[in-house]
Amino acid sequence: KMIKIFEELGFVSIENGILSAATNPPHQEISESSIYTAFNETVKQQAFWALSPIAEIYDFLKNRK
């Protein structure tokens, strides 16, 4: 994921399977990456399902519309 995120942000490029660092990469925050944002949301959802008390998961499912 990190390589794809870095590629999206212009920090690296991949051509013919070869990874190259950008000579003058743009200054960007990692949170500007749509790949990172989607991955971060997935991690949060997985943490909820894996770590939340059963009662909290039950309430979530019961109140979902």
Secondary structure, 3 states (H helix, E strand, C coil): CHHHHHHHHCCEEEECCEEEECCCCCCCCHHHCHHHHHHHHHHHHHHHHHHCCHHHHHHHHHHCC
